[in-house]
Amino acid sequence: MDMPSRADNSPFEHETPENWLEKVAPAKAKGLFKIFLGYAPGVGKTYSMLSEAIRRRQRGEDVVIGIVETHGRVPTAELASKLETVQRRSLEFRGTVFEEMDVDAIIARAPQVVIVDELAHTNIEGSKYAKRYEDVLELLDAKIDVLSTINIQHIESASPTVQSLTGITVREMIPDWVLQKADEIVMADLTPEALQTRMRRGDIYPIDRAEQALTNFFRRGNLIALREMALQQVARAVDRNLDDYVRKKKLGGHWAVHECVVVCISSNPASQQLIARGARMAQGIGGDLYVVHVDLGQTRTEEQERTLAINQQFARNLEAEIIELKGRSVPLAVAAFVREKRATQVIFGRSAIRGIRKYLYYWAIQRFLQDVPFIDVHIITQE
């Protein structure tokens, strides 16, 4: 029996598997951005980044170095020597010649992956951009994957805490929104004790500088605190990735790994009791705090407006995010917000009410629970 043959006009008849996959794969909108985060110099960020780059090259990816700072560390320099480096651009500034990463040369070379060390670096005057992270954004727009590194003290929101902790002024920083653009953040981790051992051996700085560093920035207490800050940063990045995944897949509200407390308030002065309770709860479980007021479209007196403003300012003082919702039903509006944020705890107040108002109150709570059955509800009696 004759076997059926493929039609001569098939669009894939003469295609190799590689060409076929290239045609049917979705077009790449931008490059992928991966950051190696450390809590202090010497934990191995650049080494880990180079190790991954070499593994990618061995798998067949086209990988180049845009810029790597070895700081005289031999193992790091040995890894860097195994990869192609795009020639840097020379710039003269105040009589001295400096070398910076050449973004245009990298884009012209068009690799699949580029290594860009020290994301918070400030470029020499005369460079295409003032900050290295701006170079990275252009590379990502050119659909080139970027591997980069940064220490926790160079993140803008963490910098004040690091300065008060260590007494060291941090001059180079990146805005938090740059970190939020990362598709993946991994931590190059090392125990404080192991890091101090590396310091004493001269693996990070020359041995003659080691003792001074160990009594200043590299004190054990500092390192423990900085490591905790870095771990929290990575945890927040994981939460963001989960949020994106849940939204794309349209999964249920029970998909939540990060605690989130929602406090519902009114123009009643007793709402401050609820806010304080919610703040203590959020702090105890390490969660976010939202203070929500639902505007039902009813006219409020000047006194009610003033009290509501005082309540919301009290919440701001406790580092809560203020949310103003509009709707015809408090339980439905709050339920929609809880589903959006995938909150884990919600606090409602209850005054000493009787008669039909009491039944209406419990009906509203029941209506709320029908919409979001996966949340813990706290009903606090207000004096």
DOKOL-409875 format. One record per atom (N, C-alpha, C): residue in one letter; y, x, z. Coordinates in steps of 0.001 Angstrom, whole numbers, padded with zeros to 6 digits, always signed. Atoms other than C-alpha are relative to their C-alpha. Example, Ala and Ser with C-alpha at 12.3 -4.5 7.8 and 13.67 -1.06 7.14 Angstrom:
a-001190+000890+000000
a-004500+012300+007800
a+001200+000900+000000
s-001190-000820-000060
s-001060+013670+007140
s+001090-000770+000730
% end
This chain:
m-001196+000853+000000
m+000000+000000+000000
m+001239+000883+000000
d-001226-000797+000090
d+003400+001356-000935
d+000841-000228+001242
m-000901+000099-001151
m+005696+002114+001998
m+001390-000369-000486
p-001367+000347+000416
p+009172+000543+001817
p+000901+001213+000093
s-000921-001142+000012
s+011830+003057+000933
s+001381-000448+000425
r-001352+000299-000423
r+015336+003278+002299
r+000883-000226-001215
a-000890+000303+001129
a+018000+001792+000067
a+000830+001227-000367
d-000719-001180+000454
d+019702+004414-002052
d+001460-000009+000427
n-001421+000058-000350
n+023120+003164-001053
n+000236+000001+001500
s-000191-000066-001458
s+022557+003619+002712
s+001061+001032+000324
p-001095-000938-000298
p+025681+005256+004200
p-000464+001229+000763
f+000467-001133-000814
f+023534+007562+006392
f-001166+000739-000666
e+001192-000552+000640
e+020920+008539+003757
e-000023+001521+000000
h-000031-001460+000117
h+022059+012142+003389
h+000669+000654+001193
e-000684-000529-001175
e+023509+012594+006875
e-000978+000754+000897
t+000765-000660-001058
t+022233+015110+009409
t+000187-000798+001288
p-000186+000712-001272
p+021709+013750+012957
p+001342+000302+000647
e-001269-000384-000611
e+024791+015690+014126
e+001164-000731-000661
n-001081+000683+000709
n+027009+014221+011395
n-000005-001497+000289
w+000104+001434-000270
w+025686+010729+012049
w+000569-000325+001376
l-000516+000234-001347
l+026423+010994+015787
l+001511+000141+000050
e-001446-000212+000016
e+029907+012308+015063
e+000726-001218-000563
k-000656+001140+000631
k+030652+009287+012867
k-000070-001253+000854
v+000149+001241-000765
v+029303+006582+015173
v+000559+000117+001408
a-000542-000162-001353
a+030645+008086+018430
a+001446-000475+000034
p-001397+000435-000097
p+033907+006597+019700
p+000949+001193-000045
a-000978-001079+000116
a+036978+008664+018908
a+000514+000396+001375
k-000465-000527-001282
k+038157+010863+021768
k+001515-000162+000085
a-001434+000269-000109
a+041566+009679+022967
a+000759+001195+000555
k-000641-001182-000580
k+042364+012766+025062
k-001067+000871+000623
g+000938-000907-000632
g+040770+015757+026708
g-000343-000437+001421
l+000410+000263-001373
l+038873+015517+029983
l+000571+001088+000915
f-000727-000884-000918
f+040584+017080+032990
f-000815+000149+001286
k+000792-000276-001205
k+038526+018725+035753
k+000715+001042+000841
i-000706-000896-000914
i+040112+020365+038803
i-000957+000525+001062
f+000738-000634-001094
f+038489+022837+041196
f+000997+000215+001143
l-000938+000009-001129
l+040198+022330+044561
l-000514+000901+001112
g+000352-000836-001147
g+040241+024850+047401
g+000933-000261+001155
y-000872+000192-001164
y+041632+024808+050913
y+000734+001275+000377
a-000664-001279-000289
a+042685+028489+050941
a-000365+000990-001099
p+000378-001034+000959
p+042733+031563+048695
p-001337+000626+000393
g+001242-000715-000266
g+039345+033210+048345
g-001228-000850+000196
v+001185+000841-000215
v+037058+030181+048670
v-000899-000055-001235
g+000852-000062+001194
g+035814+030657+045098
g+000323-001013-001081
k-000373+000988+001029
k+037745+028158+042933
k-000149+000576-001406
t+000001-000585+001338
t+038245+030465+039962
t-001406+000432-000400
y+001387-000424+000278
y+034698+031858+040234
y-000845-001203-000405
s+000759+001215+000326
s+033237+028329+040229
s+000398-000541-001366
m-000486+000480+001287
m+035427+027338+037279
m-000567+000843-001143
l+000528-000884+001042
l+034360+030379+035251
l-001507-000170-000163
s+001455+000202+000064
s+030706+029811+036121
s-000332-001245-000812
e+000244+001214+000784
e+030881+026266+034752
e+000340+000230-001463
a-000388-000266+001387
a+032696+027473+031641
a-001099+000771-000736
i+001065-000788+000625
i+029934+030000+030955
i-001226-000876-000262
r+001123+000916+000217
r+027261+027317+031415
r+000270-000915-001194
r-000338+000857+001137
r+029098+025088+028943
r-000132+000759-001321
r+000111-000794+001231
r+029305+027891+026394
r-001465+000208-000372
q+001434-000183+000257
q+025565+028502+026771
q-000642-001266-000552
r+000509+001261+000543
r+025024+024814+025978
r+000552-000285-001395
g-000492+000153+001364
g+026905+025279+022715
g+001435-000447-000139
e-001393+000416+000082
e+030444+024221+023613
e+000899+001201-000305
d-000980-001030+000342
d+033410+026169+022278
d+001003+000108+001158
v-000794-000165-001221
v+035104+027519+025436
v+000857+001256-000103
v-000880-001166-000022
v+038128+029816+025720
v+000770+000033+001318
i-000875-000163-001164
i+040311+031165+028502
i+001448-000082-000466
g-001435+000040+000246
g+043933+030107+028359
g+000702+000992+000908
i-000517-000987-000949
i+044792+032029+031515
i-000879-000012+001249
v+000754-000178-001242
v+042853+033371+034492
v+000651+001117+000791
e-000539-001026-000889
e+044254+035270+037458
e-001144+000518+000874
t+001132-000543-000758
t+041562+037576+038867
t+000423+000565+001354
h-000520-000592-001245
h+043810+039055+041630
h-000790+001252+000412
g+000706-001250-000261
g+041830+042264+041290
g-001405-000172+000565
r+001346+000239-000550
r+038545+040640+042396
r-001030+000264-001095
v+000929-000493+001024
v+035746+042392+040522
v-000965-001073-000489
p+000937+001018+000506
p+033173+039536+040397
p+000672-001021-000917
t-000728+000954+000831
t+035814+037176+038985
t+000330+000610-001355
a-000332-000680+001262
a+036911+039716+036376
a-001236+000150-000892
e+001236-000143+000784
e+033285+040266+035311
e-000363-001309-000697
l+000281+001290+000620
l+032807+036545+034694
l+000983-000271-001134
a-001022+000262+001015
a+036090+036281+032786
a-000244+000805-001273
s+000238-000865+001158
s+035049+039149+030493
s-001063-000566-000945
k+001064+000579+000824
k+032163+037016+029192
k+000499-001117-000911
l-000551+001088+000787
l+034499+034473+027597
l+001148+000489-000873
e-001127-000318+000890
e+036962+034609+024720
e+001310-000396+000684
t-001319+000283-000559
t+040599+034800+025848
t+001023-000125-001124
v-001090+000153+000964
v+043453+033429+023772
v+001165+000882+000461
q-001055-000948-000360
q+046206+036037+023679
q+001199-000703+000620
r-001155+000580-000681
r+049061+035343+026069
r+001290+000287-000770
r-001321-000171+000606
r+052692+035069+025088
r+000850+000887+000911
s-000851-000907-000774
s+055049+037870+026218
s+001430-000526+000023
l-001374+000467-000177
l+058437+036881+027621
l+000761+000998+000857
e-000830-000915-000787
e+061253+039096+028855
e+000929-000819+000890
f-000874+000698-000944
f+063098+037948+031971
f+000612+001039+000937
r-000741-000945-000845
r+065781+040046+033705
r-000536+001425-000116
g+000400-001379+000268
g+064595+043237+032087
g-001468+000296+000202
t+001430-000197-000206
t+060906+042729+032879
t-000781-000900-000940
v+000827+000766+000927
v+058207+041576+030444
v-001131-000674+000781
f+001063+000777-000641
f+055905+038815+031707
f-000892-000609-001078
e+000922+000669+000914
e+052879+037192+030125
e-000317-001395+000521
e+000326+001382-000347
e+052357+033430+030117
e-001017-000551-000997
m+000946+000651+000896
m+049741+031162+028615
m+000721-000519-001248
d-000584+000424+001274
d+050416+030386+024936
d-000639-001331-000408
v+000539+001340+000272
v+049914+026625+024566
v-000188-000219-001496
d+000084+000222+001449
d+050627+026571+020831
d-001172+000768-000608
a+001115-000794+000527
a+048109+029356+020172
a-001339-000647+000346
i+001247+000667-000398
i+045422+027464+022115
i-000244-001226-000870
i+000149+001199+000822
i+046073+024243+020179
i-000372+000386-001441
a+000349-000468+001347
a+045939+026182+016906
a-001451+000470-000058
r+001402-000454-000080
r+042620+027723+018005
r-000965-001189+000106
a+000741+001274-000088
a+041374+024158+018807
a-001396+000140+000593
p+001323-000048-000656
p+038539+024894+021271
p-000365-001384+000547
q+000387+001230-000693
q+036550+022134+022945
q+000467+000015+001450
v-000326-000142-001426
v+037301+023486+026439
v+000888+001221+000189
v-000853-001139-000330
v+040062+025706+027815
v+000104+000120+001521
i-000153-000283-001431
i+040354+027343+031243
i+001458+000311+000277
v-001394-000220-000396
v+043767+027161+032902
v+000037+000156+001516
d+000011-000294-001432
d+043902+028822+036324
d+001362-000328+000630
e-001220+000163-000797
e+046502+028087+039059
e+000943-001048-000598
l-000710+001132+000588
l+047757+024667+038019
l+001451-000125+000467
a-001344+000181-000555
a+050855+024787+040273
a+000983+001103-000414
h-000823-001141+000396
h+052222+027974+038655
h+001300-000434-000675
t-001295+000209+000664
t+055905+028011+037648
t+000148+001023-001113
n-000111-000896+001151
n+056386+029457+034169
n+001327+000765+000003
i-001205-000822+000142
i+058882+032194+033395
i+001029-000732-000860
e-001080+000611+000777
e+062252+031036+032103
e-000121+000409-001471
g+000190-000239+001431
g+062068+030698+028330
g-001333-000497-000504
s+001284+000566+000398
s+058566+029219+028342
s+000206-001389-000586
k-000087+001321+000623
k+057846+025998+026485
k+000242-001078+001056
y-000161+000947-001111
y+057570+024099+029798
y+000305+000768+001281
a-000340-000649-001265
a+058824+024823+033296
a-001226+000213+000881
k+001167-000065-000881
k+055460+024184+034986
k-001280+000051-000824
r+001271-000139+000719
r+051916+025044+034004
r-000708-001340-000163
y+000671+001293+000158
y+050708+021499+034639
y+000531-000746-001222
e-000525+000609+001220
e+053019+020424+031788
e-000705+000569-001231
d+000807-000590+001066
d+051171+022878+029535
d-001340-000727-000102
v+001307+000655-000039
v+047927+021236+030625
v+000076-001398-000602
l-000135+001354+000544
l+049191+017746+029779
l+000037+000016-001525
e-000021-000088+001466
e+049901+018861+026208
e-001382+000329-000548
l+001356-000338+000442
l+046441+020409+025920
l-000915-001225+000040
l+000804+001223-000099
l+044870+017152+027093
l+000342-000969-001123
d-000417+000867+001111
d+046932+015202+024555
d-000559+000495-001338
a+000586-000582+001219
a+045539+017579+021909
a-001520-000144-000026
k+001438+000319-000079
k+042029+016329+022911
k-000848+001219+000346
i+000724-001181-000491
i+041043+019638+024513
i-000315-000212+001479
d+000381+000099-001416
d+039101+019502+027794
d+000587+001180+000761
v-000635-001046-000803
v+040782+021475+030588
v-000723+000127+001337
l+000494-000335-001341
l+039230+023173+033616
l+001123+000760+000705
s-001119-000641-000689
s+041842+024145+036226
s-000295+000119+001490
t+000181-000237-001437
t+042260+025213+039869
t+001307-000247+000742
i-001169+000140-000864
i+044598+024465+042748
i-000453+000041+001448
n+000250+000053-001439
n+044780+024933+046527
n+000726-001190+000607
i-000521+001212-000621
i+045521+022023+048854
i+001486+000137+000347
q-001398-000147-000428
q+048872+023511+049986
q+000990-000202-001145
h-000887+000162+001149
h+050268+023161+046455
h+000122-001452-000474
i-000134+001423+000319
i+049863+019354+046351
i+001195-000541+000767
e-001303+000362-000552
e+053252+017786+046973
e-000105-000771+001315
s+000088+000816-001208
s+052182+015195+049561
s-000593+000763+001170
a+000632-000777-001072
a+050151+017765+051527
a+000854+001175+000454
s-000776-001211-000269
s+052721+020571+051410
s+000750-000018+001337
p-000706-000021-001289
p+054888+019476+054415
p-000933+000213+001193
t+000966-000175-001090
t+051805+019244+056654
t-000483+001434+000068
v+000469-001388+000043
v+050581+022654+055516
v+001080+000936+000534
q-001079-000870-000465
q+053999+024215+056146
q+000169-000090+001508
s-000145+000135-001452
s+054233+022782+059666
s-001197+000594+000723
l+001218-000521-000608
l+050670+023864+060367
l-000033+001525-000002
t+000155-001444+000164
t+050835+027423+059067
t+001309+000771+000166
g-001282-000684-000065
g+054567+028182+059177
g+000358+000722-001279
i-000232-000683+001273
i+054371+029381+055576
i+000666-000964-000978
t-000701+000835+000962
t+056812+028018+052996
t-000746+000004-001330
v+000685+000148+001279
v+055087+026681+049875
v+001046-000288-001069
r-001067+000123+001004
r+057321+027155+046837
r-000468-000669-001289
e+000503+000572+001247
e+055067+026016+044007
e-000865-001218+000309
m+000717+001242-000282
m+053842+022406+044004
m-000180-000802-001281
i+000156+000969+001083
i+052536+019726+041674
i+000134-001402+000595
p-000064+001385-000485
p+053306+016007+042009
p-001402-000591+000119
d+001317+000614-000211
d+050418+013866+043258
d-000498-000726-001252
w+000443+000745+001178
w+050402+011864+040008
w-000746+000886-000994
v+000731-000908+000883
v+049202+014966+038145
v-001462+000061+000429
l+001367-000033-000527
l+046150+015155+040403
l-000735-001291-000331
q+000628+001296+000273
q+045507+011458+039805
q-000417-000148-001457
k+000413+000018+001405
k+045175+012167+036070
k-001345+000696-000205
a+001260-000729+000136
a+042100+014304+036748
a-001170-000971-000133
d+001216+000796+000142
d+038817+012822+035536
d-001025+000374+001061
e+000948-000454-001027
e+036962+014863+038150
e+000677+001065+000863
i-000477-001028-000933
i+037923+016845+041257
i-001191+000444+000830
v+001092-000541-000814
v+035359+019127+042870
v+000581+001042+000954
m-000511-000932-001006
m+035837+021213+045969
m-000827+001281-000001
a+000637-001303-000168
a+035060+024918+045999
a+000003+000286+001497
d+000042+000008-001463
d+033886+025015+049600
d-000657+001260+000554
l+000507-001143-000739
l+033163+027766+052085
l+000385-000236+001454
t-000362+000225-001401
t+033031+027576+055877
t+001125+000954+000403
p-001053-000909-000463
p+036054+029045+057699
p-000546+001343+000468
e+000588-001255-000479
e+033767+031637+059306
e-000379+000912-001159
a+000381-000799+001166
a+032416+032774+055942
a+001236+000528-000725
l-001235-000447+000650
l+035935+032922+054511
l+000627+001157+000773
q-000530-001101-000811
q+037098+035112+057405
q-000822+001265-000183
t+000856-001162+000250
t+034110+037391+056818
t+000358+000645-001335
r-000411-000537+001305
r+035101+037751+053166
r+001325+000742+000124
m-001296-000647-000201
m+038621+038578+054307
m-000176+001378+000633
r+000209-001289-000697
r+037408+041340+056664
r-000636+001041-000910
r+000648-000934+000924
r+035298+042862+053883
r+000945+000495-001075
g-000935-000378+001056
g+038349+043108+051629
g-000272-000688-001313
d+000329+000714+001234
d+036979+040598+049104
d+001169-000833-000515
i-001110+000870+000392
i+040219+038575+049080
i+001284+000803-000157
y-001157-000900+000022
y+043052+040977+049957
y-000490+001398+000365
p+000362-001338-000454
p+042983+044760+050478
p-000208+000009+001517
i+000384-000013-001421
i+041473+045638+053877
i+001199+000253+000905
d-001147-000295-000862
d+044801+046964+055190
d+000880-001229+000237
r-000742+001244-000200
r+046240+043431+054820
r-000824-001072+000701
a+000917+001026-000492
a+043201+041603+056194
a+000327-000454+001417
e-000217+000379-001404
e+043975+041716+059931
e+001255-000846+000175
q-001225+000795-000091
q+047511+040441+059480
q-000233-001416-000511
a+000289+001328+000551
a+046245+037576+057309
a-000846-000827+000956
l+000895+000710-000919
l+043554+036688+059866
l+000726-000518+001232
t-000770+000469-001164
t+046167+036293+062589
t+001118-000963-000396
n-001032+000927+000476
n+048458+034159+060406
n-000649-001163-000752
f+000498+001119+000787
f+047429+031851+057561
f-001491-000218+000192
f+001455+000099-000038
f+043717+032611+057917
f-000553-000138+001418
r+000539+000314-001336
r+043442+031705+061617
r-001029-001117-000120
r+001103+000963+000109
r+040295+029673+062248
r+000501-001442+000106
g-000524+001356-000154
g+042246+026615+063434
g+000689-000494-001250
n-000659+000358+001256
n+044396+026633+060296
n-001021-000349-001075
l+000990+000193+001058
l+041360+026930+058050
l-000774-001300+000188
i+000717+001255-000262
i+039548+024043+059745
i+000859-001190-000432
a-000898+001106+000349
a+042588+021777+059324
a+000204-000099-001512
l-000197+000001+001452
l+043174+022819+055702
l-001252-000485-000729
r+001250+000448+000610
r+039521+022277+054868
r-000147-001516+000113
e+000059+001449-000195
e+039676+018766+056339
e+000928-000714-000984
m-000944+000604+000946
m+042747+017986+054205
m-000564+000006-001417
a+000575-000089+001341
a+040977+019177+051056
a-001152-000984-000175
l+001110+000945+000068
l+037876+017116+051836
l+000515-001430-000141
q-000586+001338+000117
q+040052+014023+052297
q+000544-000246-001404
q-000534+000132+001354
q+041720+014679+048941
q-001121-000297-000990
v+001139+000239+000884
v+038338+014841+047207
v-000559-001400+000219
a+000496+001345-000299
a+037223+011662+048995
a+000870-001062-000667
r-000887+000967+000653
r+040307+009832+047693
r-000228-000018-001509
a+000273-000056+001444
a+039530+011037+044167
a-001283-000754-000333
v+001247+000738+000206
v+035989+009672+044485
v+000257-001504+000073
d-000348+001418-000118
d+037425+006328+045638
d+000681-000504-001269
r-000687+000416+001226
r+039720+006219+042593
r-000981-000143-001146
n+000993+000079+001068
n+036792+006921+040276
n-000857-001252+000142
l+000777+001211-000228
l+034798+004136+041893
l+000814-001239-000359
d-000874+001126+000339
d+037767+001765+041568
d+000025-000216-001516
d-000045+000102+001461
d+038020+002536+037844
d-001321-000542-000545
y+001318+000427+000455
y+034271+002056+037391
y-000210-001489+000265
v+000198+001401-000374
v+034220-001271+039247
v+000844-000913-000874
r-000861+000832+000834
r+037182-002606+037258
r-000539-000089-001434
k+000511+000007+001367
k+035676-001562+033915
k-001264-000834-000112
k+001267+000727+000033
k+032273-003037+034768
k+000116-001413+000551
k-000249+001327-000576
k+033829-006104+036471
k-001058-000360+001035
l+000973+000211-001064
l+031567-005737+039484
l+000630-000798+001129
g-000455+000873-001076
g+031833-007874+042617
g+000828+000715+001040
g-000867-000541-001046
g+034199-007409+045546
g-000736+000747+001076
h+000760-000717-001025
h+031346-006108+047717
h-000173+001470-000346
w+000054-001414+000375
w+031540-002815+045772
w+001213+000714+000572
a-001111-000706-000650
a+033752-000942+048222
a-000568+001049+000939
v+000444-001067-000894
v+033223+002409+049922
v+001139+000492+000867
h-001168-000445-000754
h+036750+002935+051213
h+000547-001169+000801
e-000493+001076-000858
e+038004+000906+054176
e+001436-000378-000381
c-001323+000510+000347
c+041026-001275+053483
c+000269-001216+000874
v-000341+001057-000940
v+042732-003511+056062
v+001189-000782-000535
v-001077+000887+000445
v+044846-006504+055041
v+000431-000871+001179
v-000553+000817-001085
v+047127-008191+057614
v+000898-001070-000613
c-000803+001109+000518
c+048545-011613+056784
c+001057-000378+001030
i-001086+000275-000934
i+051943-012289+058334
i+000861-001152-000497
s-000982+001031+000327
s+054623-014968+058419
s+001339+000436+000584
s-001295-000298-000627
s+058192-015168+059716
s-000040-000219+001511
n+000176+000121-001452
n+056793-015687+063221
n+000148+001383+000649
p-000136-001307-000662
p+057913-012848+065568
p-001320+000549+000510
a+001295-000450-000517
a+054343-012748+066921
a-000821+000738-001055
s+000725-000730+001046
s+053231-011300+063559
s-000067+001491+000283
q+000022-001432-000314
q+054084-007871+064931
q-001251+000368+000800
q+001258-000263-000702
q+051034-008181+067202
q-001128+000243-001009
l+001036-000149+001032
l+048864-008599+064103
l+000148+001332-000726
i-000249-001255+000708
i+050505-005653+062357
i-000450+001188+000839
a+000403-001091-000892
a+049989-003394+065369
a-001514+000092+000097
r+001468-000009-000060
r+046340-004451+065617
r-000580+000564-001302
g+000485-000508+001276
g+045826-003801+061915
g+000228+001491-000168
a-000292-001437+000100
a+047499-000376+062126
a-000996+000815+000822
r+000980-000707-000831
r+045209+000664+064994
r-001371-000005-000662
m+001297+000102+000664
m+042184-000571+063078
m-000071+000941-001201
a-000012-000856+001190
a+043186+001222+059854
a-000051+001473+000379
q+000006-001396-000436
q+043857+004458+061714
q-001374+000384+000532
g+001302-000306-000586
g+040545+004237+063574
g-001094+000194-001030
i+001047-000092+001019
i+038477+003781+060415
i+000432+000826-001209
g-000486-000837+001103
g+040629+005978+058159
g+000232-000782-001281
g-000178+000841+001171
g+041539+003110+055845
g+001455-000233-000360
d-001334+000391+000437
d+044537+001841+053900
d+000421-001265+000735
l-000530+001166-000698
l+046796-000782+055462
l+000987-000727-000899
y-000903+000861+000761
y+048418-003656+053557
y+000450-001151+000893
v-000546+001139-000735
v+050698-006220+055178
v+000510-000998-001036
v-000200+000973+001069
v+050804-009395+053086
v+000737-001227+000520
h-000672+001272-000271
h+053219-012312+053117
h-000059-000847-001263
v+000103+000911+001142
v+052699-015348+050869
v+001212-000929-000004
d-001158+000880+000189
d+055821-017109+049589
d-000480-001271-000686
l+000460+001281+000531
l+054902-020775+049102
l+001106-000768-000720
g-001099+000654+000685
g+058269-021575+047549
g+000812-000934+000875
q-000733+000863-000918
q+059562-023323+050646
q+001282+000695+000459
t-001271-000559-000445
t+063129-022859+051841
t-000136+000504+001439
r+000045-000578-001350
r+063416-020546+054858
r+001413+000047+000575
t-001293-000105-000670
t+066214-020554+057409
t+000431+001455+000063
e-000495-001373-000150
e+068396-017505+057933
e-000756+000726+001095
e+000742-000620-001100
e+066566-016864+061200
e-001400+000405-000454
q+001327-000336+000509
q+063184-016956+059455
q+000064+001195-000951
e-000169-001141+000906
e+064433-014588+056739
e+000195+001287+000786
r-000279-001187-000817
r+065736-012188+059373
r-001262+000467+000721
t+001218-000363-000732
t+062497-012302+061393
t-001048+000593-000942
l+000955-000539+000976
l+060361-011757+058288
l+000366+001427-000384
a-000452-001357+000348
a+062474-008724+057345
a-000294+000979+001130
i+000302-000862-001161
i+062072-007321+060876
i-001492+000298+000056
n+001450-000200-000005
n+058296-007842+060704
n-000420+001007-001064
q+000372-000906+001089
q+058075-006056+057363
q+000481+001422+000255
q-000468-001347-000341
q+060198-003143+058580
q-000884+000614+001076
f+000932-000473-001025
f+057933-002869+061627
f-001282+000525-000659
a+001201-000432+000722
a+054984-002623+059233
a+000240+001313-000735
r-000317-001259+000692
r+056717+000094+057190
r+000013+001170+000975
n-000034-001060-001012
n+057273+002075+060363
n-001401+000460+000378
l+001395-000340-000287
l+053492+002000+060849
l-000743+000419-001263
e+000529-000547+001260
e+052996+003315+057280
e-000873-001001-000749
a+000697+001025+000774
a+051754+000001+055862
a+000698-000195-001341
e-000587+000385+001283
e+052289-001012+052246
e+000287-001500+000044
i-000417+001394-000092
i+054236-004298+052086
i-000283-000700-001327
i+000343+000769+001186
i+052934-006908+049648
i+000582-001405+000142
e-000568+001344+000031
e+054853-010096+048772
e-000679-000766-001129
l+000722+000804+000977
l+052710-012712+047023
l+000686-001359-000159
k-000485+001351+000233
k+053719-016023+045470
k-001196-000889-000334
g+001107+000907+000268
g+051419-019030+045399
g+000212-001335+000676
r-000080+001331-000602
r+050826-022604+046369
r-000958-000133+001176
s+000995+000045-001068
s+048000-021774+048788
s-000146+001385+000603
v+000153-001294-000665
v+047876-018982+051369
v-001412+000542-000152
p+001352-000569+000114
p+044045-018651+051407
p-000347+000452-001410
l+000328-000391+001370
l+043799-018558+047606
l+000760+001243-000430
a-000803-001171+000372
a+046634-016057+047173
a-000521+001261+000676
v+000514-001166-000732
v+045285-013751+049882
v-001379+000386-000523
a+001335-000293+000521
a+041734-014055+048526
a+000075+000764-001314
a-000149-000705+001276
a+042896-012984+045065
a+000419+001447+000225
f-000446-001362-000295
f+044675-009959+046534
f-001142+000830+000593
v+001130-000701-000630
v+041639-009019+048654
v-001025+000407-001046
r+000949-000357+001058
r+039395-009142+045583
r+000531+001146-000846
e-000596-001059+000816
e+041817-006964+043612
e-000112+001359+000677
k+000017-001267-000736
k+041985-004293+046331
k-001374+000320+000576
r+001323-000133-000622
r+038343-004787+047425
r+000145+000400+001467
a-000241-000253-001424
a+039550-004901+051014
a-001276-000251+000792
t+001187+000138-000853
t+036977-004620+053783
t+000275-000780+001278
q-000363+000704-001234
q+038888-006177+056716
q+001271-000809-000261
v-001221+000791+000096
v+041439-008995+056909
v+000294-000604+001367
i-000430+000516-001291
i+043440-010160+059910
i+000905-001210-000214
f-000834+001199-000020
f+044801-013680+060348
f+000427-000269+001442
g-000458+000408-001323
g+046848-014928+063264
g-000299-001469+000255
r+000211+001389-000371
r+046233-018144+065175
r+000836-000314+001229
s-000802+000425-001151
s+048760-019828+067437
s-000717-001147+000709
a+000634+001057-000803
a+047939-022430+070070
a+000314-001351-000637
i-000239+001250+000712
i+047701-025421+067708
i-001076-001016+000360
r+000926+001066-000358
r+046046-028786+068302
r+000032-001081-001086
g+000013+001142+000888
g+045178-031974+066495
g-000348+000373-001427
i+000342-000187+001406
i+045106-032103+062709
i+000374+001390-000501
r-000385-001356+000419
r+046895-028736+062345
r-001128+000984+000289
k+001126-000866-000342
k+043936-027093+064068
k-001072-000086-001076
y+001032+000175+001026
y+041511-028591+061517
y+000455+000541-001346
l-000523-000553+001246
l+043778-027649+058617
l-000086+001528+000002
y+000077-001458-000116
y+043859-024073+059891
y-001424+000473-000289
y+001381-000421+000196
y+040058-023808+060043
y-000473-000300-001420
w+000339+000276+001394
w+039771-025446+056624
w+000514+001127-000899
a-000565-001083+000801
a+042074-022744+055206
a-000839+001272+000122
i+000850-001179-000187
i+039918-019984+056740
i-001309-000159-000769
q+001252+000251+000711
q+036774-021588+055326
q+000198+000119-001509
r-000297-000108+001437
r+038410-021852+051892
r+000127+001456-000419
f-000137-001430+000270
f+039283-018164+052046
f-001382+000661-000094
l+001320-000625-000052
l+035704-017188+052953
l-000874-000397-001192
q+000750+000392+001189
q+034301-019155+050013
q+000323+000908-001177
d-000418-000863+001113
d+036288-016919+047660
d-000389+001458+000199
v+000327-001411-000289
v+035584-013579+049396
v-000996+000077+001161
p+000983+000038-001091
p+032336-013822+051380
p-000399+001366+000536
f+000470-001324-000390
f+031895-010042+051639
f+000972+000750+000912
i-001014-000673-000810
i+034852-009307+053936
i-000146-000374+001464
d-000029+000290-001430
d+035122-009046+057725
d+001343-000648+000345
v-001206+000736-000339
v+037627-011595+059058
v+000237+000064+001514
h-000407-000062-001421
h+039493-011089+062356
h+001080-001046+000232
i-000981+001027-000343
i+041313-014069+063849
i+000566+000341+001367
i-000648-000479-001212
i+043821-012928+066447
i+000894-001114+000550
t-000850+000999-000627
t+045350-015389+068881
t+001367+000591+000310
q-001357-000471-000204
q+049129-014998+068904
q+000614-000736+001182
e-000638+000608-001173
e+050986-015594+072125
e+001332-000623-000405
% end
